Amino acid sequence: MRKLIGKKVGMTQLFDEKGNVTGVTVIEAGPNYVTQVKTVERDGYNAIQLGFGEVPAKRLSRGELGHLGLLKPSDKHPKRRALQGVPPLAHLTEARVKELTYKEGDVIDVSIFSVGERVDVTGKTKGRGFAGNIKRHGFHRQRKTHGASDRERAPGSIGAGTTPGRVEKGQRMAGHYGHTTATSMNLRVMMVDPTRNLIAVAGSVPGPNGGIVIVKEARKSGKKENK
């Protein structure tokens, strides 16, 4: 599966030769480094691990630095992993592949996708903190009349009395809203710019500007369009 880790830049508009306008989300997806290769013989399946987001080495733990091959061998650890050409990276993900065409240290950019292709984009939605029933679940207000001076945004009854005598699991109530993993599916690729590591997809994707997203080939529609 073709996959890239990227960063949501923001939304803009693209015009075609007929003057039609499309709202797009621009994603900085690359460069991605191959930080690990998994094989059927050793791991039971073929996959590559991708890394994105170069950061200062002091922001990573020694375990993370060792995994990226950024620690020198010593007398105590003579068999430390050596991975050449990979900088300190903050984000890792794994992509299963049918054939292993990459090796550790390779760089993958947005050129693996093409204009007209369909992709899925996964990210963390914006966090909204603690929210009530109306904002979180779309409940209606209650009446303000007949003495209900402070009940208009209250949830109302949350369960029966004697039977079952408790609140059922899964009851929709106030609580933490947002900051959950969501996927926008079947988004059409409108632009690919390998020189600047940018890819633009039609429509919106989850998360705020600057949020980390994963772009991968669509599961339900992998066909290209000529429009």
C-alpha positions as CSV (number, residue, x, y, z in Angstrom):
1,M,0.0,0.0,0.0
2,R,1.3,3.4,-0.9
3,K,1.3,5.7,2.1
4,L,2.9,8.9,3.3
5,I,3.1,10.9,6.5
6,G,2.5,14.6,6.1
7,K,1.5,17.8,7.7
8,K,-1.7,19.7,7.0
9,V,-0.8,23.2,5.6
10,G,-4.2,24.6,5.1
11,M,-7.0,25.1,2.6
12,T,-7.0,27.1,-0.7
13,Q,-8.7,27.1,-4.1
14,L,-7.6,25.7,-7.5
15,F,-9.0,26.7,-10.9
16,D,-9.0,24.5,-13.9
17,E,-8.7,25.5,-17.6
18,K,-12.5,26.1,-17.8
19,G,-12.5,28.4,-14.8
20,N,-14.1,25.9,-12.4
21,V,-13.0,26.3,-8.8
22,T,-12.3,23.5,-6.3
23,G,-11.6,23.9,-2.6
24,V,-8.5,21.9,-1.7
25,T,-6.5,21.0,1.3
26,V,-2.7,21.3,0.8
27,I,-0.6,18.7,2.6
28,E,3.2,18.8,3.0
29,A,3.8,15.0,2.6
30,G,7.5,14.4,2.6
31,P,10.2,13.6,2.5
32,N,9.5,10.3,4.1
33,Y,12.4,8.1,5.1
34,V,12.3,4.3,5.1
35,T,13.5,3.5,8.7
36,Q,12.8,-0.2,8.8
37,V,12.0,-3.1,6.4
38,K,10.0,-6.1,7.6
39,T,10.1,-9.4,5.7
40,V,7.9,-12.5,5.7
41,E,10.9,-14.6,6.7
42,R,11.7,-12.5,9.8
43,D,8.5,-10.8,10.8
44,G,5.7,-12.8,9.1
45,Y,4.7,-10.1,6.6
46,N,6.2,-7.6,4.2
47,A,6.1,-3.9,5.3
48,I,8.2,-0.8,5.4
49,Q,8.3,1.7,8.2
50,L,8.2,5.4,7.3
51,G,9.5,8.3,9.2
52,F,8.6,12.0,8.9
53,G,9.3,15.3,10.6
54,E,12.9,16.1,11.3
55,V,13.5,17.4,14.8
56,P,16.6,18.0,17.0
57,A,18.0,14.8,18.4
58,K,17.5,16.0,22.0
59,R,13.8,15.7,21.5
60,L,14.0,11.9,21.0
61,S,14.7,9.3,23.6
62,R,17.8,7.1,23.4
63,G,15.6,4.2,22.4
64,E,14.2,6.2,19.5
65,L,17.6,7.4,18.5
66,G,18.9,3.8,18.6
67,H,16.0,2.6,16.4
68,L,16.9,5.2,13.8
69,G,20.6,4.2,14.0
70,L,21.8,7.5,15.4
71,L,23.8,6.1,18.3
72,K,27.3,5.0,17.9
73,P,28.3,1.4,18.8
74,S,30.1,1.1,22.1
75,D,31.8,-1.6,24.2
76,K,28.6,-2.1,26.1
77,H,26.4,-2.1,22.9
78,P,28.7,-3.3,20.0
79,K,25.7,-4.4,17.8
80,R,23.8,-1.1,17.7
81,R,21.8,-0.6,14.6
82,A,23.4,1.5,11.9
83,L,21.0,3.3,9.5
84,Q,22.8,5.7,7.3
85,G,21.3,9.0,6.0
86,V,18.3,9.1,8.3
87,P,17.9,12.3,10.5
88,P,16.1,12.3,13.8
89,L,12.4,11.9,13.0
90,A,9.4,12.5,15.2
91,H,6.7,10.5,13.5
92,L,6.7,6.8,12.3
93,T,4.1,4.7,10.6
94,E,4.1,1.3,8.9
95,A,2.9,0.5,5.4
96,R,2.3,-3.1,4.3
97,V,3.6,-3.9,0.8
98,K,3.3,-6.9,-1.5
99,E,6.8,-6.6,-2.9
100,L,9.8,-5.1,-1.1
101,T,11.1,-2.5,-3.6
102,Y,12.6,-0.2,-1.0
103,K,15.6,-0.5,1.4
104,E,16.4,1.2,4.7
105,G,17.5,4.7,4.2
106,D,15.5,5.3,1.0
107,V,13.5,8.6,0.6
108,I,9.9,8.6,-0.6
109,D,8.1,11.7,-1.8
110,V,4.7,12.7,-3.2
111,S,5.5,11.6,-6.7
112,I,4.1,8.1,-5.7
113,F,0.7,9.7,-6.2
114,S,-0.7,11.3,-9.4
115,V,-3.3,13.9,-10.2
116,G,-6.8,12.3,-10.5
117,E,-6.1,9.5,-8.1
118,R,-8.3,8.9,-5.1
119,V,-6.7,8.8,-1.6
120,D,-7.8,8.5,2.0
121,V,-6.5,11.0,4.6
122,T,-6.4,10.1,8.3
123,G,-5.8,12.6,11.1
124,K,-6.8,13.7,14.6
125,T,-9.8,15.9,14.7
126,K,-9.7,19.3,16.5
127,G,-10.1,18.9,20.2
128,R,-13.0,20.9,21.7
129,G,-12.4,20.1,25.4
130,F,-15.4,19.3,27.7
131,A,-18.6,19.8,25.8
132,G,-22.3,19.5,26.7
133,N,-25.0,17.3,25.1
134,I,-26.1,19.9,22.6
135,K,-22.7,20.6,21.1
136,R,-21.3,17.0,21.5
137,H,-24.4,15.0,20.3
138,G,-26.7,17.6,18.7
139,F,-29.4,17.4,21.4
140,H,-32.4,19.8,21.3
141,R,-32.9,22.4,23.9
142,Q,-35.8,22.0,26.4
143,R,-38.5,24.5,26.9
144,K,-37.7,27.7,28.8
145,T,-41.4,28.1,30.0
146,H,-43.4,26.7,32.8
147,G,-40.8,27.1,35.5
148,A,-37.9,25.6,33.5
149,S,-35.6,28.5,34.1
150,D,-32.3,26.6,34.2
151,R,-33.2,23.4,32.4
152,E,-33.1,24.4,28.7
153,R,-29.7,22.8,28.1
154,A,-29.9,20.0,30.5
155,P,-29.9,16.4,29.1
156,G,-33.1,15.3,30.7
157,S,-33.7,11.7,31.9
158,I,-30.7,9.4,31.6
159,G,-32.4,6.1,32.4
160,A,-35.2,4.2,34.0
161,G,-35.9,4.0,37.7
162,T,-36.4,0.6,39.4
163,T,-35.5,-1.4,36.3
164,P,-32.7,-1.6,35.5
165,G,-31.9,0.9,38.3
166,R,-28.7,2.1,36.7
167,V,-27.5,4.1,33.7
168,E,-26.9,1.9,30.6
169,K,-23.4,1.9,29.1
170,G,-23.0,4.1,26.1
171,Q,-25.5,6.7,27.2
172,R,-24.9,10.0,25.3
173,M,-23.8,12.6,27.9
174,A,-21.5,15.5,28.3
175,G,-17.8,14.8,28.0
176,H,-14.6,15.2,26.0
177,Y,-15.4,16.2,22.5
178,G,-13.0,15.9,19.5
179,H,-9.3,14.8,19.3
180,T,-10.3,11.4,17.8
181,T,-8.9,9.6,14.8
182,A,-11.0,10.3,11.7
183,T,-10.6,9.5,8.0
184,S,-11.7,11.5,4.9
185,M,-12.2,8.9,2.2
186,N,-12.0,9.0,-1.6
187,L,-10.5,12.5,-1.9
188,R,-9.4,13.4,-5.4
189,V,-5.8,14.4,-5.9
190,M,-5.8,17.8,-7.5
191,M,-2.1,18.7,-7.5
192,V,1.3,17.0,-6.9
193,D,4.4,19.1,-6.5
194,P,7.5,16.9,-5.7
195,T,9.9,19.9,-5.7
196,R,8.1,21.4,-2.6
197,N,6.8,18.0,-1.2
198,L,3.2,19.3,-1.6
199,I,0.0,17.4,-2.5
200,A,-3.5,19.0,-2.7
201,V,-6.7,17.0,-2.3
202,A,-10.2,18.1,-3.0
203,G,-12.2,18.8,0.1
204,S,-11.3,18.9,3.8
205,V,-9.2,16.6,5.9
206,P,-9.3,16.1,9.7
207,G,-7.3,18.2,12.1
208,P,-6.0,21.7,12.5
209,N,-3.4,23.4,10.3
210,G,0.0,21.9,11.2
211,G,-1.6,18.6,12.3
212,I,0.0,15.3,11.3
213,V,-2.0,13.3,8.7
214,I,-1.5,10.1,6.8
215,V,-2.2,10.0,3.1
216,K,-2.7,6.6,1.5
217,E,-4.3,5.1,-1.6
218,A,-8.1,4.8,-1.3
219,R,-9.4,1.5,-0.1
220,K,-12.7,1.7,-1.9
221,S,-11.9,3.5,-5.1
222,G,-8.4,3.3,-6.5
223,K,-9.3,4.3,-10.1
224,K,-7.9,7.3,-11.8
225,E,-10.0,10.0,-13.4
226,N,-9.4,12.0,-16.5
227,K,-11.3,15.0,-15.5
